[in-house]
Amino acid sequence: MGRLESTVAVITGGGSGLGAAITSRFVEEGARVVVLDRSAEKLAAAENRYGGTVRTVRGSVTAFADNARACSVAENEFGGLDVFIGNAGLWDFSRTLFDSTPEHLDAGFDELFAVNVKGYVLGAKAAAPLLRRTRGNMVFTLSNAALYPGGGGVLYTASKHAGLGVVRQLAYELAPEIRVNAVAPGGMATDLRGPEAMDLSDQPIGAAIPIGKIVRENSALGIEPCAEDYVEAYVLLGSGRESRTVTGTVIDLSGFGIPRRPA
């Protein structure tokens, strides 16, 4: 029996990258999953791969109605909701203040914060009534940039620090019925993209920069992680049996908290 047997989860941005890895692991552990994603192609691939274990909803996390539809599918198709995983995000490709035009900062802020911060708040709002019934939990994807400088540019880092505030405030507001926690992965080569308003939406992070090499050279362990290396923490936090005392916590998986030793 898997550790998430009989668990129902909604995972945003679950069509590719870290979200797809979380979906795969949750299914492996016995969960039934609703994936909310913007890509029809990625959603079709998920349905073909997992069959009746996974349902999909095409939409944007920036719209409350789309988050609510995903939660309704969980309730109508699987009988309720136990875990909401806010994972969809944008990166700013480490654009610094001086590297960004005023126009990019203005429009990029709105687009990036809409996904990385507002998307989490709207997802939480949609999921909370169902999670209250099951005494379920929320897990949000943050980043090493939520805890340390250098994990992105000023917009991304600010958005992930804001996400940390969302996690802590929601843990306070929703206790004791709903636990709220987060995972802070380091970098990985995925399909993660940037704001269209900053001309950063055409190439995924894995193709645009040598992210694996960057992480290897800057983290304490000197390895190039993949998305699957980070998913165990989501299983731990998503399981009411294994983390029933945990709320308002961020699990830092980045390896950036310990400086690299000199060669």
PyRosetta script that sets phi, psi and omega in degrees:
from pyrosetta import init, pose_from_sequence

init()
pose = pose_from_sequence("MGRLESTVAVITGGGSGLGAAITSRFVEEGARVVVLDRSAEKLAAAENRYGGTVRTVRGSVTAFADNARACSVAENEFGGLDVFIGNAGLWDFSRTLFDSTPEHLDAGFDELFAVNVKGYVLGAKAAAPLLRRTRGNMVFTLSNAALYPGGGGVLYTASKHAGLGVVRQLAYELAPEIRVNAVAPGGMATDLRGPEAMDLSDQPIGAAIPIGKIVRENSALGIEPCAEDYVEAYVLLGSGRESRTVTGTVIDLSGFGIPRRPA")
pose.set_psi(1, 132.1)
pose.set_omega(1, 178.6)
pose.set_phi(2, -74.6)
pose.set_psi(2, 161.4)
pose.set_omega(2, -177.9)
pose.set_phi(3, -71.5)
pose.set_psi(3, -14.4)
pose.set_omega(3, 179.2)
pose.set_phi(4, -115.2)
pose.set_psi(4, 25.2)
pose.set_omega(4, 178.7)
pose.set_phi(5, -55.5)
pose.set_psi(5, 132.1)
pose.set_omega(5, -179.9)
pose.set_phi(6, 71.8)
pose.set_psi(6, 6.1)
pose.set_omega(6, 177.7)
pose.set_phi(7, -83.1)
pose.set_psi(7, 140.1)
pose.set_omega(7, 174.5)
pose.set_phi(8, -115.7)
pose.set_psi(8, 128.5)
pose.set_omega(8, -176.3)
pose.set_phi(9, -128.4)
pose.set_psi(9, 146.9)
pose.set_omega(9, 165.7)
pose.set_phi(10, -108.3)
pose.set_psi(10, 129.4)
pose.set_omega(10, -179.3)
pose.set_phi(11, -125.0)
pose.set_psi(11, 117.6)
pose.set_omega(11, 178.3)
pose.set_phi(12, -87.0)
pose.set_psi(12, 146.1)
pose.set_omega(12, -175.7)
pose.set_phi(13, 63.9)
pose.set_psi(13, 31.1)
pose.set_omega(13, -174.8)
pose.set_phi(14, -86.9)
pose.set_psi(14, 7.6)
pose.set_omega(14, -177.2)
pose.set_phi(15, -83.0)
pose.set_psi(15, -19.1)
pose.set_omega(15, -177.7)
pose.set_phi(16, -156.7)
pose.set_psi(16, 172.3)
pose.set_omega(16, 174.5)
pose.set_phi(17, 58.0)
pose.set_psi(17, -138.4)
pose.set_omega(17, -178.6)
pose.set_phi(18, -60.5)
pose.set_psi(18, -40.5)
pose.set_omega(18, 179.9)
pose.set_phi(19, -60.4)
pose.set_psi(19, -41.0)
pose.set_omega(19, 178.0)
pose.set_phi(20, -66.5)
pose.set_psi(20, -37.7)
pose.set_omega(20, 178.5)
pose.set_phi(21, -66.4)
pose.set_psi(21, -39.1)
pose.set_omega(21, 176.7)
pose.set_phi(22, -64.4)
pose.set_psi(22, -45.1)
pose.set_omega(22, 178.6)
pose.set_phi(23, -56.6)
pose.set_psi(23, -48.6)
pose.set_omega(23, -179.3)
pose.set_phi(24, -58.8)
pose.set_psi(24, -44.9)
pose.set_omega(24, -178.3)
pose.set_phi(25, -68.7)
pose.set_psi(25, -38.3)
pose.set_omega(25, 178.4)
pose.set_phi(26, -63.8)
pose.set_psi(26, -42.3)
pose.set_omega(26, 176.9)
pose.set_phi(27, -62.1)
pose.set_psi(27, -44.0)
pose.set_omega(27, 178.3)
pose.set_phi(28, -58.0)
pose.set_psi(28, -35.5)
pose.set_omega(28, -178.4)
pose.set_phi(29, -86.1)
pose.set_psi(29, 5.0)
pose.set_omega(29, 173.9)
pose.set_phi(30, 103.0)
pose.set_psi(30, 2.6)
pose.set_omega(30, -177.6)
pose.set_phi(31, -81.9)
pose.set_psi(31, 157.8)
pose.set_omega(31, 166.6)
pose.set_phi(32, -107.2)
pose.set_psi(32, 139.1)
pose.set_omega(32, -165.2)
pose.set_phi(33, -130.7)
pose.set_psi(33, 139.1)
pose.set_omega(33, 167.5)
pose.set_phi(34, -109.1)
pose.set_psi(34, 124.3)
pose.set_omega(34, -179.2)
pose.set_phi(35, -103.8)
pose.set_psi(35, 125.4)
pose.set_omega(35, 173.0)
pose.set_phi(36, -105.4)
pose.set_psi(36, 121.9)
pose.set_omega(36, -176.8)
pose.set_phi(37, -154.2)
pose.set_psi(37, 158.8)
pose.set_omega(37, 179.9)
pose.set_phi(38, -85.3)
pose.set_psi(38, -19.2)
pose.set_omega(38, -172.2)
pose.set_phi(39, -93.3)
pose.set_psi(39, 114.9)
pose.set_omega(39, 177.2)
pose.set_phi(40, -63.1)
pose.set_psi(40, -37.2)
pose.set_omega(40, -179.1)
pose.set_phi(41, -63.9)
pose.set_psi(41, -44.3)
pose.set_omega(41, -179.6)
pose.set_phi(42, -68.6)
pose.set_psi(42, -36.3)
pose.set_omega(42, 178.9)
pose.set_phi(43, -67.5)
pose.set_psi(43, -40.9)
pose.set_omega(43, 177.8)
pose.set_phi(44, -62.4)
pose.set_psi(44, -39.3)
pose.set_omega(44, 178.7)
pose.set_phi(45, -64.0)
pose.set_psi(45, -39.0)
pose.set_omega(45, 178.7)
pose.set_phi(46, -65.7)
pose.set_psi(46, -42.8)
pose.set_omega(46, 178.7)
pose.set_phi(47, -63.9)
pose.set_psi(47, -40.9)
pose.set_omega(47, 179.1)
pose.set_phi(48, -65.6)
pose.set_psi(48, -35.2)
pose.set_omega(48, -176.6)
pose.set_phi(49, -75.3)
pose.set_psi(49, -40.7)
pose.set_omega(49, -170.6)
pose.set_phi(50, -107.3)
pose.set_psi(50, -10.0)
pose.set_omega(50, 178.4)
pose.set_phi(51, 62.2)
pose.set_psi(51, -136.5)
pose.set_omega(51, -174.3)
pose.set_phi(52, -70.9)
pose.set_psi(52, -7.9)
pose.set_omega(52, 179.9)
pose.set_phi(53, -75.2)
pose.set_psi(53, -22.8)
pose.set_omega(53, -176.4)
pose.set_phi(54, -125.6)
pose.set_psi(54, 132.7)
pose.set_omega(54, 170.1)
pose.set_phi(55, -112.6)
pose.set_psi(55, 156.2)
pose.set_omega(55, -176.4)
pose.set_phi(56, -130.0)
pose.set_psi(56, 151.0)
pose.set_omega(56, 175.6)
pose.set_phi(57, -134.6)
pose.set_psi(57, 124.8)
pose.set_omega(57, 176.5)
pose.set_phi(58, -88.9)
pose.set_psi(58, 124.3)
pose.set_omega(58, 179.8)
pose.set_phi(59, 176.6)
pose.set_psi(59, -175.5)
pose.set_omega(59, -177.7)
pose.set_phi(60, -115.4)
pose.set_psi(60, 139.0)
pose.set_omega(60, 177.4)
pose.set_phi(61, -67.2)
pose.set_psi(61, -15.0)
pose.set_omega(61, -179.6)
pose.set_phi(62, -79.1)
pose.set_psi(62, -5.2)
pose.set_omega(62, 178.3)
pose.set_phi(63, -110.8)
pose.set_psi(63, 122.5)
pose.set_omega(63, 178.5)
pose.set_phi(64, -57.5)
pose.set_psi(64, -40.3)
pose.set_omega(64, -177.3)
pose.set_phi(65, -59.5)
pose.set_psi(65, -36.0)
pose.set_omega(65, -180.0)
pose.set_phi(66, -72.1)
pose.set_psi(66, -40.2)
pose.set_omega(66, 173.8)
pose.set_phi(67, -60.8)
pose.set_psi(67, -42.6)
pose.set_omega(67, -179.5)
pose.set_phi(68, -65.5)
pose.set_psi(68, -37.3)
pose.set_omega(68, 177.2)
pose.set_phi(69, -62.0)
pose.set_psi(69, -42.7)
pose.set_omega(69, 179.2)
pose.set_phi(70, -61.9)
pose.set_psi(70, -41.9)
pose.set_omega(70, 178.8)
pose.set_phi(71, -67.9)
pose.set_psi(71, -36.0)
pose.set_omega(71, 177.7)
pose.set_phi(72, -65.9)
pose.set_psi(72, -38.2)
pose.set_omega(72, 176.4)
pose.set_phi(73, -62.6)
pose.set_psi(73, -41.1)
pose.set_omega(73, 177.4)
pose.set_phi(74, -59.3)
pose.set_psi(74, -43.6)
pose.set_omega(74, -179.4)
pose.set_phi(75, -70.0)
pose.set_psi(75, -45.7)
pose.set_omega(75, -174.2)
pose.set_phi(76, -75.3)
pose.set_psi(76, -35.6)
pose.set_omega(76, -177.2)
pose.set_phi(77, -90.8)
pose.set_psi(77, -33.4)
pose.set_omega(77, -173.6)
pose.set_phi(78, -119.6)
pose.set_psi(78, -2.2)
pose.set_omega(78, 172.8)
pose.set_phi(79, 92.5)
pose.set_psi(79, 6.1)
pose.set_omega(79, 179.2)
pose.set_phi(80, 155.3)
pose.set_psi(80, -165.5)
pose.set_omega(80, 179.8)
pose.set_phi(81, -146.1)
pose.set_psi(81, 130.5)
pose.set_omega(81, 179.9)
pose.set_phi(82, -112.0)
pose.set_psi(82, -31.8)
pose.set_omega(82, -175.6)
pose.set_phi(83, -139.0)
pose.set_psi(83, 129.7)
pose.set_omega(83, 170.1)
pose.set_phi(84, -111.7)
pose.set_psi(84, 121.9)
pose.set_omega(84, 179.5)
pose.set_phi(85, -112.1)
pose.set_psi(85, 107.9)
pose.set_omega(85, 174.7)
pose.set_phi(86, -85.6)
pose.set_psi(86, 109.5)
pose.set_omega(86, -172.1)
pose.set_phi(87, -129.7)
pose.set_psi(87, -25.0)
pose.set_omega(87, -177.6)
pose.set_phi(88, -59.1)
pose.set_psi(88, 138.1)
pose.set_omega(88, -178.2)
pose.set_phi(89, -159.9)
pose.set_psi(89, 167.1)
pose.set_omega(89, 173.3)
pose.set_phi(90, -124.1)
pose.set_psi(90, 150.5)
pose.set_omega(90, 175.6)
pose.set_phi(91, -115.7)
pose.set_psi(91, 156.8)
pose.set_omega(91, -179.9)
pose.set_phi(92, -105.2)
pose.set_psi(92, 13.2)
pose.set_omega(92, 177.7)
pose.set_phi(93, 53.9)
pose.set_psi(93, 34.6)
pose.set_omega(93, 175.9)
pose.set_phi(94, 59.1)
pose.set_psi(94, 32.0)
pose.set_omega(94, 176.4)
pose.set_phi(95, -66.5)
pose.set_psi(95, 119.9)
pose.set_omega(95, 179.6)
pose.set_phi(96, -80.7)
pose.set_psi(96, 172.5)
pose.set_omega(96, 178.0)
pose.set_phi(97, -59.7)
pose.set_psi(97, -44.5)
pose.set_omega(97, -178.0)
pose.set_phi(98, -73.9)
pose.set_psi(98, -24.7)
pose.set_omega(98, 179.7)
pose.set_phi(99, -81.5)
pose.set_psi(99, -9.7)
pose.set_omega(99, -174.6)
pose.set_phi(100, -106.5)
pose.set_psi(100, 137.3)
pose.set_omega(100, 174.2)
pose.set_phi(101, -74.9)
pose.set_psi(101, 158.7)
pose.set_omega(101, 174.4)
pose.set_phi(102, -56.1)
pose.set_psi(102, -36.3)
pose.set_omega(102, 179.5)
pose.set_phi(103, -66.5)
pose.set_psi(103, -41.4)
pose.set_omega(103, 177.6)
pose.set_phi(104, -64.9)
pose.set_psi(104, -40.8)
pose.set_omega(104, 179.1)
pose.set_phi(105, -64.8)
pose.set_psi(105, -41.5)
pose.set_omega(105, -177.3)
pose.set_phi(106, -65.4)
pose.set_psi(106, -58.4)
pose.set_omega(106, -176.7)
pose.set_phi(107, -74.2)
pose.set_psi(107, -34.4)
pose.set_omega(107, 179.6)
pose.set_phi(108, -65.3)
pose.set_psi(108, -37.4)
pose.set_omega(108, 176.3)
pose.set_phi(109, -58.1)
pose.set_psi(109, -49.4)
pose.set_omega(109, -176.9)
pose.set_phi(110, -61.4)
pose.set_psi(110, -44.3)
pose.set_omega(110, -177.2)
pose.set_phi(111, -70.8)
pose.set_psi(111, -44.3)
pose.set_omega(111, -176.3)
pose.set_phi(112, -70.6)
pose.set_psi(112, -43.1)
pose.set_omega(112, 178.7)
pose.set_phi(113, -68.8)
pose.set_psi(113, -29.6)
pose.set_omega(113, 177.4)
pose.set_phi(114, -61.6)
pose.set_psi(114, -39.5)
pose.set_omega(114, 179.4)
pose.set_phi(115, -81.8)
pose.set_psi(115, -51.8)
pose.set_omega(115, -169.7)
pose.set_phi(116, -75.5)
pose.set_psi(116, -24.7)
pose.set_omega(116, -177.2)
pose.set_phi(117, -118.5)
pose.set_psi(117, -58.7)
pose.set_omega(117, -179.4)
pose.set_phi(118, -60.3)
pose.set_psi(118, -38.0)
pose.set_omega(118, 178.8)
pose.set_phi(119, -58.5)
pose.set_psi(119, -37.5)
pose.set_omega(119, 178.4)
pose.set_phi(120, -70.1)
pose.set_psi(120, -41.8)
pose.set_omega(120, -179.3)
pose.set_phi(121, -65.7)
pose.set_psi(121, -44.4)
pose.set_omega(121, 180.0)
pose.set_phi(122, -67.2)
pose.set_psi(122, -38.0)
pose.set_omega(122, 176.5)
pose.set_phi(123, -63.6)
pose.set_psi(123, -41.3)
pose.set_omega(123, 177.9)
pose.set_phi(124, -63.1)
pose.set_psi(124, -41.2)
pose.set_omega(124, 179.6)
pose.set_phi(125, -62.4)
pose.set_psi(125, -41.6)
pose.set_omega(125, -179.3)
pose.set_phi(126, -69.7)
pose.set_psi(126, -36.3)
pose.set_omega(126, -174.0)
pose.set_phi(127, -85.0)
pose.set_psi(127, -26.6)
pose.set_omega(127, -169.6)
pose.set_phi(128, -56.4)
pose.set_psi(128, -44.9)
pose.set_omega(128, -179.1)
pose.set_phi(129, -59.9)
pose.set_psi(129, -38.9)
pose.set_omega(129, 178.9)
pose.set_phi(130, -72.0)
pose.set_psi(130, -39.4)
pose.set_omega(130, -179.6)
pose.set_phi(131, -68.4)
pose.set_psi(131, -30.9)
pose.set_omega(131, 177.8)
pose.set_phi(132, -62.8)
pose.set_psi(132, -37.3)
pose.set_omega(132, 179.8)
pose.set_phi(133, -65.6)
pose.set_psi(133, -35.7)
pose.set_omega(133, -175.9)
pose.set_phi(134, -99.1)
pose.set_psi(134, 0.2)
pose.set_omega(134, -171.7)
pose.set_phi(135, 51.2)
pose.set_psi(135, 50.9)
pose.set_omega(135, -176.5)
pose.set_phi(136, -89.2)
pose.set_psi(136, -156.6)
pose.set_omega(136, -174.6)
pose.set_phi(137, -151.6)
pose.set_psi(137, 161.0)
pose.set_omega(137, 174.7)
pose.set_phi(138, -116.3)
pose.set_psi(138, 141.7)
pose.set_omega(138, 174.8)
pose.set_phi(139, -131.8)
pose.set_psi(139, 126.7)
pose.set_omega(139, -178.7)
pose.set_phi(140, -114.6)
pose.set_psi(140, 142.1)
pose.set_omega(140, 174.7)
pose.set_phi(141, -84.4)
pose.set_psi(141, 116.6)
pose.set_omega(141, 172.8)
pose.set_phi(142, -103.0)
pose.set_psi(142, -128.4)
pose.set_omega(142, -174.3)
pose.set_phi(143, -179.0)
pose.set_psi(143, 162.3)
pose.set_omega(143, 168.6)
pose.set_phi(144, -57.0)
pose.set_psi(144, -24.4)
pose.set_omega(144, 179.1)
pose.set_phi(145, -71.2)
pose.set_psi(145, -12.6)
pose.set_omega(145, 173.8)
pose.set_phi(146, -79.2)
pose.set_psi(146, -13.8)
pose.set_omega(146, -173.5)
pose.set_phi(147, -121.9)
pose.set_psi(147, -27.4)
pose.set_omega(147, -174.8)
pose.set_phi(148, -137.0)
pose.set_psi(148, 154.3)
pose.set_omega(148, 172.4)
pose.set_phi(149, -75.2)
pose.set_psi(149, 162.6)
pose.set_omega(149, 173.3)
pose.set_phi(150, 93.4)
pose.set_psi(150, -1.9)
pose.set_omega(150, 179.7)
pose.set_phi(151, -89.0)
pose.set_psi(151, 2.8)
pose.set_omega(151, 179.9)
pose.set_phi(152, 176.6)
pose.set_psi(152, -170.8)
pose.set_omega(152, 174.6)
pose.set_phi(153, -85.4)
pose.set_psi(153, -171.0)
pose.set_omega(153, -174.4)
pose.set_phi(154, -64.7)
pose.set_psi(154, -36.3)
pose.set_omega(154, -178.3)
pose.set_phi(155, -71.0)
pose.set_psi(155, -47.8)
pose.set_omega(155, -179.2)
pose.set_phi(156, -63.6)
pose.set_psi(156, -45.8)
pose.set_omega(156, -178.9)
pose.set_phi(157, -61.7)
pose.set_psi(157, -41.8)
pose.set_omega(157, 177.3)
pose.set_phi(158, -62.9)
pose.set_psi(158, -40.3)
pose.set_omega(158, -178.5)
pose.set_phi(159, -66.5)
pose.set_psi(159, -37.2)
pose.set_omega(159, -178.7)
pose.set_phi(160, -75.9)
pose.set_psi(160, -32.1)
pose.set_omega(160, 170.9)
pose.set_phi(161, -65.0)
pose.set_psi(161, -38.2)
pose.set_omega(161, 175.5)
pose.set_phi(162, -63.9)
pose.set_psi(162, -39.6)
pose.set_omega(162, 176.8)
pose.set_phi(163, -60.0)
pose.set_psi(163, -37.4)
pose.set_omega(163, 176.4)
pose.set_phi(164, -62.3)
pose.set_psi(164, -40.3)
pose.set_omega(164, 176.4)
pose.set_phi(165, -64.4)
pose.set_psi(165, -38.2)
pose.set_omega(165, 176.9)
pose.set_phi(166, -60.6)
pose.set_psi(166, -45.6)
pose.set_omega(166, -179.1)
pose.set_phi(167, -60.8)
pose.set_psi(167, -47.7)
pose.set_omega(167, -176.8)
pose.set_phi(168, -67.7)
pose.set_psi(168, -40.9)
pose.set_omega(168, 179.7)
pose.set_phi(169, -67.9)
pose.set_psi(169, -42.5)
pose.set_omega(169, 179.0)
pose.set_phi(170, -66.7)
pose.set_psi(170, -35.7)
pose.set_omega(170, 176.4)
pose.set_phi(171, -60.2)
pose.set_psi(171, -38.3)
pose.set_omega(171, 178.0)
pose.set_phi(172, -69.7)
pose.set_psi(172, -46.8)
pose.set_omega(172, -175.4)
pose.set_phi(173, -70.6)
pose.set_psi(173, -36.5)
pose.set_omega(173, -170.1)
pose.set_phi(174, -95.9)
pose.set_psi(174, -7.4)
pose.set_omega(174, 176.1)
pose.set_phi(175, -69.4)
pose.set_psi(175, 149.1)
pose.set_omega(175, 3.6)
pose.set_phi(176, -93.7)
pose.set_psi(176, -0.9)
pose.set_omega(176, -173.2)
pose.set_phi(177, -73.0)
pose.set_psi(177, -34.5)
pose.set_omega(177, -173.2)
pose.set_phi(178, -127.3)
pose.set_psi(178, 126.8)
pose.set_omega(178, 173.5)
pose.set_phi(179, -86.5)
pose.set_psi(179, 143.7)
pose.set_omega(179, -179.0)
pose.set_phi(180, -133.9)
pose.set_psi(180, 120.3)
pose.set_omega(180, -178.4)
pose.set_phi(181, -140.2)
pose.set_psi(181, 179.0)
pose.set_omega(181, -178.8)
pose.set_phi(182, -146.9)
pose.set_psi(182, 160.0)
pose.set_omega(182, 173.8)
pose.set_phi(183, -120.6)
pose.set_psi(183, 135.7)
pose.set_omega(183, 179.6)
pose.set_phi(184, -115.2)
pose.set_psi(184, 88.9)
pose.set_omega(184, 176.6)
pose.set_phi(185, -74.7)
pose.set_psi(185, 165.0)
pose.set_omega(185, 167.4)
pose.set_phi(186, -90.4)
pose.set_psi(186, -165.8)
pose.set_omega(186, -178.0)
pose.set_phi(187, -74.6)
pose.set_psi(187, 159.1)
pose.set_omega(187, 177.2)
pose.set_phi(188, -161.6)
pose.set_psi(188, 156.9)
pose.set_omega(188, 179.4)
pose.set_phi(189, -83.7)
pose.set_psi(189, 104.1)
pose.set_omega(189, -179.7)
pose.set_phi(190, -136.3)
pose.set_psi(190, -167.2)
pose.set_omega(190, 177.8)
pose.set_phi(191, -89.8)
pose.set_psi(191, 12.8)
pose.set_omega(191, 179.5)
pose.set_phi(192, -57.2)
pose.set_psi(192, 134.0)
pose.set_omega(192, -177.4)
pose.set_phi(193, -127.5)
pose.set_psi(193, -179.5)
pose.set_omega(193, -177.8)
pose.set_phi(194, -113.6)
pose.set_psi(194, -179.6)
pose.set_omega(194, -179.4)
pose.set_phi(195, -65.6)
pose.set_psi(195, 136.5)
pose.set_omega(195, 174.4)
pose.set_phi(196, -61.5)
pose.set_psi(196, -33.1)
pose.set_omega(196, -178.3)
pose.set_phi(197, -66.5)
pose.set_psi(197, -16.9)
pose.set_omega(197, 177.4)
pose.set_phi(198, -107.1)
pose.set_psi(198, 12.2)
pose.set_omega(198, -178.2)
pose.set_phi(199, 60.7)
pose.set_psi(199, 39.9)
pose.set_omega(199, -176.1)
pose.set_phi(200, -122.8)
pose.set_psi(200, 18.6)
pose.set_omega(200, -174.7)
pose.set_phi(201, -98.7)
pose.set_psi(201, -5.8)
pose.set_omega(201, -172.7)
pose.set_phi(202, -81.9)
pose.set_psi(202, -34.4)
pose.set_omega(202, -175.1)
pose.set_phi(203, -117.0)
pose.set_psi(203, 136.9)
pose.set_omega(203, 174.3)
pose.set_phi(204, -73.5)
pose.set_psi(204, 158.4)
pose.set_omega(204, -178.4)
pose.set_phi(205, -56.3)
pose.set_psi(205, -38.3)
pose.set_omega(205, -176.9)
pose.set_phi(206, -64.9)
pose.set_psi(206, -26.3)
pose.set_omega(206, 179.7)
pose.set_phi(207, -96.5)
pose.set_psi(207, -23.3)
pose.set_omega(207, -173.0)
pose.set_phi(208, -83.1)
pose.set_psi(208, -36.9)
pose.set_omega(208, -177.7)
pose.set_phi(209, -140.0)
pose.set_psi(209, 157.9)
pose.set_omega(209, 178.4)
pose.set_phi(210, -79.0)
pose.set_psi(210, 68.3)
pose.set_omega(210, -171.7)
pose.set_phi(211, -62.2)
pose.set_psi(211, -36.1)
pose.set_omega(211, 178.6)
pose.set_phi(212, -61.4)
pose.set_psi(212, -43.5)
pose.set_omega(212, 178.8)
pose.set_phi(213, -64.9)
pose.set_psi(213, -40.9)
pose.set_omega(213, -179.8)
pose.set_phi(214, -62.0)
pose.set_psi(214, -45.7)
pose.set_omega(214, 179.8)
pose.set_phi(215, -65.0)
pose.set_psi(215, -42.7)
pose.set_omega(215, -179.9)
pose.set_phi(216, -59.6)
pose.set_psi(216, -38.9)
pose.set_omega(216, -175.6)
pose.set_phi(217, -81.9)
pose.set_psi(217, -14.9)
pose.set_omega(217, -175.0)
pose.set_phi(218, -115.6)
pose.set_psi(218, -10.4)
pose.set_omega(218, 178.8)
pose.set_phi(219, -98.0)
pose.set_psi(219, 158.7)
pose.set_omega(219, -174.2)
pose.set_phi(220, -64.2)
pose.set_psi(220, -33.7)
pose.set_omega(220, -172.7)
pose.set_phi(221, -86.5)
pose.set_psi(221, -14.8)
pose.set_omega(221, 176.3)
pose.set_phi(222, 65.3)
pose.set_psi(222, 37.6)
pose.set_omega(222, 179.1)
pose.set_phi(223, -119.9)
pose.set_psi(223, 162.9)
pose.set_omega(223, 175.5)
pose.set_phi(224, -105.9)
pose.set_psi(224, 96.1)
pose.set_omega(224, -176.1)
pose.set_phi(225, -74.9)
pose.set_psi(225, 154.8)
pose.set_omega(225, 171.1)
pose.set_phi(226, -113.4)
pose.set_psi(226, 172.0)
pose.set_omega(226, -175.2)
pose.set_phi(227, -57.6)
pose.set_psi(227, -37.6)
pose.set_omega(227, -177.5)
pose.set_phi(228, -64.3)
pose.set_psi(228, -21.8)
pose.set_omega(228, 178.9)
pose.set_phi(229, -69.0)
pose.set_psi(229, -17.8)
pose.set_omega(229, -172.7)
pose.set_phi(230, -102.9)
pose.set_psi(230, -7.2)
pose.set_omega(230, -166.0)
pose.set_phi(231, -80.7)
pose.set_psi(231, -20.0)
pose.set_omega(231, -177.6)
pose.set_phi(232, -58.6)
pose.set_psi(232, -36.0)
pose.set_omega(232, -179.7)
pose.set_phi(233, -63.5)
pose.set_psi(233, -33.5)
pose.set_omega(233, 177.8)
pose.set_phi(234, -67.8)
pose.set_psi(234, -37.9)
pose.set_omega(234, 176.3)
pose.set_phi(235, -63.9)
pose.set_psi(235, -45.4)
pose.set_omega(235, 179.6)
pose.set_phi(236, -58.8)
pose.set_psi(236, -50.8)
pose.set_omega(236, -177.4)
pose.set_phi(237, -71.3)
pose.set_psi(237, -29.9)
pose.set_omega(237, -179.6)
pose.set_phi(238, -75.6)
pose.set_psi(238, -16.9)
pose.set_omega(238, -178.1)
pose.set_phi(239, -88.4)
pose.set_psi(239, 116.9)
pose.set_omega(239, 177.2)
pose.set_phi(240, -63.8)
pose.set_psi(240, -27.5)
pose.set_omega(240, -179.3)
pose.set_phi(241, -74.6)
pose.set_psi(241, -36.1)
pose.set_omega(241, -171.5)
pose.set_phi(242, -96.4)
pose.set_psi(242, -12.0)
pose.set_omega(242, -178.2)
pose.set_phi(243, -142.0)
pose.set_psi(243, 37.5)
pose.set_omega(243, -174.2)
pose.set_phi(244, -68.7)
pose.set_psi(244, -14.7)
pose.set_omega(244, 178.9)
pose.set_phi(245, -97.7)
pose.set_psi(245, 2.7)
pose.set_omega(245, -168.3)
pose.set_phi(246, -106.0)
pose.set_psi(246, 122.0)
pose.set_omega(246, 169.7)
pose.set_phi(247, -153.2)
pose.set_psi(247, 150.7)
pose.set_omega(247, -177.1)
pose.set_phi(248, 70.8)
pose.set_psi(248, 21.1)
pose.set_omega(248, -174.3)
pose.set_phi(249, -109.7)
pose.set_psi(249, 144.8)
pose.set_omega(249, 172.6)
pose.set_phi(250, -115.7)
pose.set_psi(250, 123.3)
pose.set_omega(250, 175.2)
pose.set_phi(251, -90.3)
pose.set_psi(251, 113.6)
pose.set_omega(251, -178.2)
pose.set_phi(252, -87.1)
pose.set_psi(252, 109.8)
pose.set_omega(252, -179.7)
pose.set_phi(253, -105.3)
pose.set_psi(253, 8.0)
pose.set_omega(253, -168.5)
pose.set_phi(254, -78.6)
pose.set_psi(254, -25.6)
pose.set_omega(254, -174.1)
pose.set_phi(255, 74.6)
pose.set_psi(255, 8.1)
pose.set_omega(255, -176.4)
pose.set_phi(256, -91.5)
pose.set_psi(256, -8.4)
pose.set_omega(256, -177.6)
pose.set_phi(257, -73.7)
pose.set_psi(257, -18.4)
pose.set_omega(257, 178.5)
pose.set_phi(258, -111.1)
pose.set_psi(258, 122.8)
pose.set_omega(258, -178.8)
pose.set_phi(259, -62.9)
pose.set_psi(259, 150.6)
pose.set_omega(259, 172.9)
pose.set_phi(260, -65.7)
pose.set_psi(260, 137.6)
pose.set_omega(260, 174.1)
pose.set_phi(261, -74.3)
pose.set_psi(261, 144.2)
pose.set_omega(261, 177.1)
pose.set_phi(262, -60.3)
pose.set_psi(262, 144.2)
pose.set_omega(262, 179.1)
pose.set_phi(263, -66.8)
pose.dump_pdb("model.pdb")
